[in-house]
Amino acid sequence: MSGKNNTNEVHARKKIKMLNIAPYLFTLPFVLHFIIFFAYPIISTFWTSLCQQKGFAPPFFAGFANYKLLFDDYFKMACANSAIYTFFTCLILIPLPLLLATLVNSGLVAKADLLKSAMFVPALTSVVMAGLFFKYAFSSNPTAIMNAFIGVLGIAPQGWLEKRLTSWIVLVIFCCWKWMGVNMVYYLSALQMVPPELYEAAELDGANAWQRFINITVPGVRPTIIYVLTISIYGGFSMFAEAFTLFNSARTPGDIGATIVSYIYAQGFNRNNFGLASAAGISLLAAVMIINVIQLKLTGSLGKEQD
């Protein structure tokens, strides 16, 4: 009898031990992914930013010399361009998809499923293919799509990608076209969680559509708005493929399409200056984190107690 009790006790101990180990086994893939693809690259890049390294030559420690070299005219231009691009894309890609999602969710739009699919298709399109289309659509050729369109209005053909203002208009349009549908899907998902009874009660109280939108819809999807804003800030400052595709290079004439990531690319692969490229990368990471922490603090999401 005692032997049976001992066997049961051993099995119980093994079961308890497995239960204690199970959480670590389930979290192990995430921990390994974080260490290999996030923590290690950041630490390695930070170390490289403190070294002088060109090409495959052995690096030697140089302290913060690379950070002192960052603030040349090219880098300042790239920072300004990235900030402008991020500001205008957030200005469009935060409120407009929410308005579209609200309109679709209201049931007033015929064939809403078709509209949702059409809006999401650009996100599935290759950046390279879309970039080539925009490049030729906005080329300086008088027969290009946009020049032909404005020609009907009596406006002379424009060199869209040859001037700073028009080139950034094209980039902002490109980004909004590609990501509008994604943000709209985020908002549509959030709108499903807003109780319809709130709208019915507000309508009975005499609230118009705009008042219902401001007082019910916006507070109801506030966490999603903050999430979309956060990823939009990250996406804006990390933009590279769109500009690279439109201008065929990381360095554009007059640096009109320069971004921080194109600066990193140019320093690392065109000039083989990996130390300076790494310093720019670490500076970009720090800037994006600081900006996102500030916006989370301003929106009341950082440090908020959960019920």
C-alpha positions in Angstrom: 0.0 0.0 0.0 2.8 2.3 0.9 4.5 1.5 -2.4 1.4 2.6 -4.3 1.3 5.8 -2.3 4.9 6.5 -3.1 4.3 6.0 -6.8 1.4 8.4 -6.7 3.5 10.9 -4.9 6.3 10.6 -7.5 3.7 11.1 -10.3 2.2 14.1 -8.5 5.7 15.7 -8.1 6.5 15.1 -11.7 3.1 16.7 -12.7 3.8 19.7 -10.5 7.3 20.1 -11.9 5.9 20.0 -15.5 3.3 22.5 -14.6 6.0 24.8 -13.3 8.1 24.4 -16.4 5.2 24.7 -18.9 4.9 28.6 -18.8 8.7 28.8 -19.6 8.3 26.4 -22.5 5.4 28.4 -24.0 7.3 31.7 -23.7 10.6 30.3 -24.9 9.9 30.9 -28.7 9.1 34.6 -28.0 12.1 35.0 -25.8 14.4 33.4 -28.4 12.9 35.5 -31.1 13.3 38.7 -29.0 16.9 37.9 -28.2 18.0 36.8 -31.7 16.1 39.3 -33.9 15.7 42.4 -31.6 18.1 42.5 -28.6 21.2 41.2 -30.2 20.9 43.3 -33.4 20.4 46.5 -31.3 23.4 45.7 -29.0 25.5 44.8 -32.1 24.5 47.9 -33.9 25.2 50.1 -30.9 28.7 48.6 -30.6 29.3 49.1 -34.3 28.2 52.8 -33.9 31.1 53.3 -31.4 33.6 51.9 -33.9 35.2 53.1 -37.1 34.5 50.4 -39.6 34.6 50.7 -43.4 33.8 47.7 -45.5 35.2 44.5 -44.2 38.1 46.1 -42.5 38.6 45.3 -38.8 36.7 47.8 -36.6 38.5 49.9 -34.0 36.9 51.7 -31.1 36.3 55.4 -31.7 33.8 56.3 -28.9 31.1 58.8 -30.0 33.0 60.1 -33.0 30.4 58.8 -35.4 27.6 60.6 -33.6 29.5 63.8 -33.9 29.8 63.3 -37.7 26.0 62.7 -38.0 24.9 66.3 -38.2 25.9 67.1 -41.7 23.6 68.8 -44.2 22.5 65.4 -45.7 21.5 64.0 -42.4 19.7 67.2 -41.4 17.8 67.1 -44.7 16.9 63.5 -44.2 15.6 64.1 -40.6 13.5 67.1 -41.8 12.1 65.1 -44.7 11.2 62.1 -42.5 9.5 64.4 -40.0 7.5 66.2 -42.7 6.5 62.9 -44.3 5.5 61.4 -40.9 3.4 64.5 -39.9 1.4 64.6 -43.1 0.8 60.9 -43.4 -0.4 60.8 -39.8 -2.6 63.8 -40.4 -4.3 61.9 -43.2 -4.1 58.3 -42.1 -5.5 58.7 -38.6 -8.8 60.6 -39.2 -9.7 59.7 -42.8 -9.8 55.9 -42.4 -11.8 56.3 -39.2 -14.4 58.4 -41.2 -14.5 55.8 -43.9 -14.8 52.9 -41.5 -17.7 54.7 -39.7 -19.4 55.3 -43.0 -19.1 51.6 -44.0 -20.1 50.4 -40.5 -23.2 52.6 -40.6 -24.8 50.5 -43.3 -25.4 53.5 -45.5 -22.9 52.4 -48.2 -24.1 50.0 -50.9 -21.8 47.0 -51.5 -19.7 47.7 -48.3 -17.9 44.4 -48.6 -16.7 45.3 -52.1 -15.5 48.7 -50.9 -13.6 47.1 -48.0 -11.9 44.7 -50.4 -11.0 47.5 -52.9 -9.6 49.6 -50.1 -7.4 46.7 -48.8 -6.0 45.6 -52.2 -3.2 48.3 -52.2 -1.8 46.8 -49.0 -1.4 43.5 -50.8 0.4 45.2 -53.8 4.2 45.0 -53.9 5.8 48.3 -53.0 8.1 48.0 -56.0 5.3 47.4 -58.4 3.2 50.2 -56.9 6.3 52.5 -56.8 6.9 51.9 -60.5 3.3 52.8 -61.3 3.5 56.0 -59.3 6.8 56.8 -60.9 5.4 56.7 -64.4 2.0 58.1 -63.5 3.8 61.2 -62.0 6.6 61.4 -64.5 7.4 64.7 -66.3 6.3 63.3 -69.6 3.3 65.4 -70.9 1.4 62.1 -71.7 1.8 60.7 -68.1 -1.4 60.1 -66.3 -1.2 63.1 -63.9 0.1 65.5 -66.5 -2.6 64.4 -68.9 -5.2 65.0 -66.2 -4.0 68.5 -65.2 -3.6 69.3 -68.9 -7.4 68.9 -69.3 -7.7 71.6 -66.6 -5.4 73.9 -68.6 -2.3 73.4 -66.3 1.1 72.9 -67.8 2.9 69.6 -67.3 4.8 69.3 -64.1 8.1 67.6 -63.2 6.5 65.9 -60.2 9.6 64.1 -59.0 12.0 66.9 -59.8 10.9 69.4 -57.2 10.9 69.1 -53.4 7.3 70.1 -52.8 5.7 68.0 -55.6 7.9 65.0 -54.8 6.7 64.9 -51.3 3.1 65.3 -52.4 3.6 62.2 -54.5 5.2 60.3 -51.6 2.4 61.2 -49.2 -0.3 60.2 -51.8 1.6 56.9 -52.4 1.7 56.1 -48.6 -2.0 57.1 -48.1 -3.1 55.0 -51.1 -1.2 51.9 -49.8 -2.1 52.0 -46.1 -5.6 53.6 -46.0 -7.3 50.3 -46.3 -5.3 48.7 -43.5 -6.1 51.4 -41.0 -9.7 51.3 -42.1 -9.8 47.5 -41.2 -8.3 48.3 -37.8 -11.1 50.8 -37.2 -13.8 48.6 -38.5 -12.7 45.9 -36.0 -12.8 48.4 -33.2 -16.3 49.7 -34.2 -17.7 46.2 -33.8 -17.0 46.5 -30.0 -18.9 49.8 -29.6 -22.4 48.9 -28.2 -25.1 49.9 -30.8 -27.4 50.8 -27.9 -25.3 53.9 -27.3 -26.0 55.2 -30.8 -29.7 54.4 -30.4 -29.9 56.3 -27.1 -28.0 59.3 -28.5 -30.3 59.4 -31.5 -33.4 59.4 -29.3 -31.8 62.3 -27.3 -31.6 64.3 -30.5 -27.9 63.9 -31.2 -27.0 64.4 -34.9 -24.5 62.2 -36.8 -21.5 64.4 -36.1 -22.3 64.5 -32.3 -22.6 60.7 -32.2 -19.3 60.4 -34.0 -17.4 62.8 -31.7 -19.0 61.6 -28.4 -19.5 57.9 -29.0 -17.4 56.6 -31.9 -14.1 58.5 -31.2 -14.0 57.5 -27.4 -15.1 54.0 -28.3 -12.2 53.4 -30.6 -9.6 55.5 -28.7 -7.2 52.5 -28.1 -7.2 51.7 -31.8 -6.6 55.4 -32.7 -3.6 55.4 -30.4 -2.3 52.1 -31.9 -2.7 53.4 -35.4 -0.9 56.6 -34.5 2.0 54.6 -32.9 2.5 52.4 -35.9 2.1 55.4 -38.3 4.9 57.2 -36.5 7.1 54.2 -36.8 6.2 53.7 -40.4 6.7 57.3 -41.3 10.2 57.5 -39.9 11.2 54.1 -41.3 10.0 54.9 -44.8 12.5 53.9 -47.4 11.2 51.5 -50.2 8.7 54.1 -51.5 11.3 56.8 -52.0 13.9 54.3 -53.3 11.5 53.0 -55.9 10.4 56.4 -57.1 13.9 57.8 -57.4 15.9 54.7 -58.3 18.4 55.5 -55.6 18.9 56.3 -51.9 20.6 59.6 -53.0 18.2 61.8 -55.1 19.0 65.0 -57.0 19.3 67.7 -54.3 18.3 65.0 -51.8 14.7 65.9 -52.3 13.6 62.3 -51.4 16.2 61.7 -48.7 15.0 60.0 -45.5 16.8 58.8 -42.4 16.7 55.2 -43.6 18.0 56.2 -47.1 20.8 58.0 -45.2 21.6 54.7 -43.4 21.5 52.8 -46.7 23.8 55.3 -48.5 26.3 55.4 -45.7 26.3 51.6 -45.2 26.2 50.3 -48.7 27.3 53.1 -51.0 30.1 54.4 -48.8 30.8 51.3 -46.8 30.8 53.3 -43.6 29.1 50.9 -41.3 30.0 52.8 -38.1 28.3 56.0 -39.3 25.3 54.0 -40.6 24.9 52.3 -37.3 25.0 55.6 -35.4 22.2 56.9 -37.6 20.2 53.7 -37.0 20.6 54.0 -33.2 19.6 57.7 -33.4 16.5 56.8 -35.4 15.5 54.1 -32.9 16.0 56.5 -30.0 14.0 59.3 -31.8 11.1 57.0 -32.6 10.9 55.7 -29.1 11.0 59.1 -27.6 8.3 60.5 -29.9 6.1 57.5 -29.2 6.6 57.7 -25.5 5.6 61.4 -25.7 2.5 60.7 -27.7 1.5 57.9 -25.4 2.0 60.2 -22.4 -0.1 63.0 -24.1 -2.9 60.6 -25.0 -2.9 59.2 -21.4 -2.0 55.6 -22.4 1.4 55.5 -20.7 1.2 54.6 -17.0 -2.6 54.2 -17.1 -3.9 51.9 -14.5 -5.9 49.0 -15.8 -9.1 48.1 -14.0 
